[in-house]
Amino acid sequence: MRRWRPLLFALGLALTLALALHVTDFALTLWQRLSEASPLFLTLYGLLIALVAWLVLRLMRPRRPVAAAAPPPPDAPQIDRQLEAAVQAGLPVERYRAELAELERRRAGGRVIVACFGEVSAGKSSLIRALLPGAEVVVSPVGGSTRTIVHHVWTSPAGDELVLADVPGLNEADGTLDAEAEGEAVRAHAVIYVTGGDLARAELAALERLLSLGKPLLVALNKADRYTAAELALVQARIRERLAGRAELVAVSAGGTEEVVRIGADGSETRIERERPADVHALGVALQRTLDADAGALESLRDAAVFTLIGRELDAALAAERAARAETVVETYARKAVFGALAAVGPGTDVLIQGWLGMQMLKELSAVYGVPAQEIDLKRFLDLASRHVGRRMNLLLALAGNVLKAFPGVGTVLGGALHAIAYGLIFESLGHAAARSLASRGALVPGVAVHLFEDALGEHLETRARRLAALVVGRARSAEPGRDADRSDA
């Protein structure tokens, strides 16, 4: 091989030189022909080269993933269908029907409702007092003085009649008013979010929830008169950066009272309270501009926000109710699998029992989630799961043997105890995997469900085995001659 290296090197060098000469000759020939061509031909040729280069770059550029379009907000017929499904599931729906009745009442009233929303002691009530001189609004330096939702009528400079809703402050000490405040913000046409400074983490989270509703939102930076011009500009820049153009920021001063110390000629000090001037003109102009944009759109956005709120709560309630029913089904069939293994009278009979029970459990879980039970999918899932069980069975039996050591004297009592505990673990994992697939995919997808089954089979394995072992021992001992079965079961 070493003898051929010089020859191979020389051959490679010769080929390289030949290629270089060929390319040079081609380039010189092309240059000569182009120099003799007309300006029009050169222009068209340059455009052709640019087009080819653009196409190559476009094909080589990695494609950006297309964002999935957001689902449209629910409408009245969809909410009616969700309510009907909730009624069939036995869920209470009176609160949601009352919410829809309140929406209908507000539609009939024809007034635009704006909610003053924000952290406790941000100055919401003072802001309403500045907009509505003489209105009976409780303002107190003690945080959380507004304990109920109060509506105040305001006539804008253009003559529009608005309703300002003064809602409880967020993050009260007991945390019981946040839901009321957010609910009123959802029912309003627009929201004024009042803050006393730069946005804290909790305020940002609340703003994100409000912005997700898609309705007009103004952020009022209250107590602006307490900042210097430089400080105010800095705070405004910081808030605008966090809002990222999704809401308009307005600096206001809601006024109120402040305590000052007056020093007399003799050096004596007197503490007095004086009114601080309010300046909410910019907020009134911004609000009027928002309301003048499209009154019909405001009504549609308000309705969509209420429907979205009701739809989310109904979905969550129905999911929780289905999860509870599914857990009951899984627990019931796990117990049946345990007792079926204990009652097996011959080799292979427990396999027949467990196969039948598995099909019945999957059918009942499908019924809980309102999914048609496809026999072929159920069988395929059971077949895939059984392959994984075969590889894990020895481990499950060993675990069952270990947990049974905590029950002295059971060796002569229990025959199929190890298999009973193992089957109980398998059925629990099988049922939980099927329920998760049905809840997340709306169907029992065998390929997905078997991966969920693998994960579920390893979750809290020892704790579950101990619980099933106690069930097995209790059942077996209750069947011993001379024992009171009813007492043991109890």
Residue, then its C-alpha position, 0 to 999 in steps of 0.5 A: m500500500r505504501r508503494w502506491r501512495p506517491l502514485l496516488f498522490a501524483l494522480g490526485l494532484a494531476l486531476t486537481l490541476a486539470l479541473a482548475l485549468h478547465v474551470t479557468d478556461f470556462a471562466l475566461t471563455l464566458w468572460q470573453r463572450l459576455s464582454e461582446a454581448s449587448p447591455l440588454f443581454l447582460t441585464l437579463y443574464g444578471l437577473l437570471i443569475a439573481l433569480v436562481a440564487w434566490l430560489v436556492l437560498r429559499l429552498m435551503r432556508p429552514r421552514r418556520p413551523v406554522a403556528a396553530a390557529a387559535p380556536p374561535p371563542p364559544d358561542a351561545p349554542q355551544i354553551d347550551r350544548q355544554l350545559e346539556a352535557a353537564v346536566q346529563a353528567g349530573l353536575p349542578v349548572e344553576r350558577y352558569r345559568a345565572e351568569l347567562a341570565e345576568l349577561e342577558r340583563r346587561r344586554a337589555g340595559g344597553r349600557v357600556i360597563v367598564a371595570c376598574f381592576g387591580e391590586v388592593s390599595a392601587g387606588k381604584s376607588s379614588l380613581i372612580r371618585a375623581l371621575l365621578p365627583g360627589a359619588e358615594v364611594v368608600v375610600s380608605p387608607v386601609g387595604g381592602s376597603t371595597r368588599t363588594i362590587v359597586h356600579h357607578v353611572w358616568t356620563s362621558p364628555a360625548g354624552d355616552e352613559l357608562v357604568l364604572a364597576d368598582v371591584p374588590g382588590l386582588n390579592e386580599a389577605d384571605g384571597t376570597l375576592d379574586a374570583e369576584a373581581e375577575g368575574e366582573a372584569v370578564r362581564a365588562h365591555a372594557v377594563i381599566y387596570v389600575t397600578g401604583g407603579d411598575l408591574a409586579r409578577a402577580e399584576l403581570a399574571a392578572l394582566e395576561r389573563l385579562l389580555s387573553l380575553g381579547k377585550p379593550l384594556l387600559v392600564a392606568l398608572n396611578k399616583a403619577d404626581r408622586y414621581t419626578a418627570a424622569e422617574l415617571a418616564l422610566v416607569q412608563a417605559r418599563i411598563r410599556e416594555r412589558l405590555a409589548g403594545r397589547a394595551e394602552l398606558v395612561a398616567v393619572s393622578a386619582g387625588g385623595t388626601e395627604e398628611v403634611v407638616r406645617i411649621g409655624a413662625d415660632g418653629s411649632e409643627t402642625r399636622i394637617e390633611r390636604e387634598r391632592p389635586a386629581d388629574v384623570h383627563a387623559l384616562g377619560v380621553a383614552l376611554q372615550r377613544t376606545l368606546d368610539a372605535d366600534a360599539g358592536a365589537l365591544e358587545s361581541l367581545r364582552d359576550a365572547a369573554v363571558f362564554t369563554l369563562i363559562g365554557r372553561e369552567l364547564d370543561a373543568a367541572l366535567a373533566a373533574e367529574r369524569a376523572a372521579r368516575a373513571e377512578t371508581v371504575v378502575e378501583t372496582y375492576a382492580r378489586k375484581a382482578v384481585f379476587g378473580a386471581l384468588a378464585a382461579v380453580g385451574p391453570g389458565t383460568d385466571v388469564l381468561i378471567q382477567g381478559w374478560l375483565g379488561m375488556q369490560m373495564l375499557k368499555e366502561l371507561s369509554a362510556v364515562y368519557g362518551v367515546p364509542a368503544q371500538e372492539i378492535d382498538l380495545k383488543r389491540f391495546l390489551d394485546l400491546a399491554s400484555r407484551h409489556v406485562g410479560r417482561r415485567m411479571n417477574l418483577l411484579l411477583a417479586l414485589a408482591g412477595n416482598v410486601l407480603k412479608a409485612f403480614p406474618g403467618v399468611g403463607t398457609v392462608l394465601g395460594g394465588a396471593l402473588h398473582a392477585i397483587a400483580y394483577g391488581l397493579i396491572f389493572e390499575s395501570l391499565g385503567h389509568a392509561a386508558a383514562r388518560s388517553l380518553a381524556s387527552r385524545g378523545a379516543l383510546v389510541p392503542g399506540v399512545a395508551v400503551h406508552l401511558f401504561e408503561d409509565a403508569l405501571g411504575e408509578h407509586l408501585e410499592t405503595r400500591a402493592r402494599r394497599l393491594a396486599a392488605l386487600v388480599v390478606g383481608r379477603a383470604r383471612s375472612a374466608e378462613p373457617g371459624r372467622d366472622a366474614d362480615r367483621s373481617d370485611a368491615 
